[in-house]
Amino acid sequence: MNTHRPLLLTVLLASTPLWAQTAATPTAPTPGETPSRLAVGDATRSLLQRQREGSVASTVPRPIEGSVAELSHQRYLKSFQTEVPPWFGSRLGDAATGSAKE
């Protein structure tokens, strides 16, 4: 597993300029000009679009061994056998009234 760390680091460092290119860089507005703002969610939509297109995806396949995938899936399924502790609580509240629990 440690053999993948240098490769992962290289991929992350190599893709950093791609992230910087898509991010909006704030610029000072000229006098009399109102500053433009990103709409809420623009960054997320941009990221999801790049993910759908695969335009910045790695060309190196990353298969998972069957035994590793099986163990991971079994661990995921086992997580449903444990109940959420009552002390964990919820802030969702009553959906009918919209009131939050404290």
Stockholm file with secondary structure:
# STOCKHOLM 1.0

chainA/1-102         MNTHRPLLLTVLLASTPLWAQTAATPTAPTPGETPSRLAVGDATRSLLQRQREGSVASTVPRPIEGSVAELSHQRYLKSFQTEVPPWFGSRLGDAATGSAKE
#=GR chainA/1-102 SS CGGGHHHHHHHHHHHHHHHHHHSCCCCCCCTTCCCCCCCTTHHHHHHHHHHHHTTTCCSSCCCCCHHHHHHHHHHHHHGGGSCCCGGGCCSCCCTTTCCCCC
#=GC SS_cons         CGGGHHHHHHHHHHHHHHHHHHSCCCCCCCTTCCCCCCCTTHHHHHHHHHHHHTTTCCSSCCCCCHHHHHHHHHHHHHGGGSCCCGGGCCSCCCTTTCCCCC
//
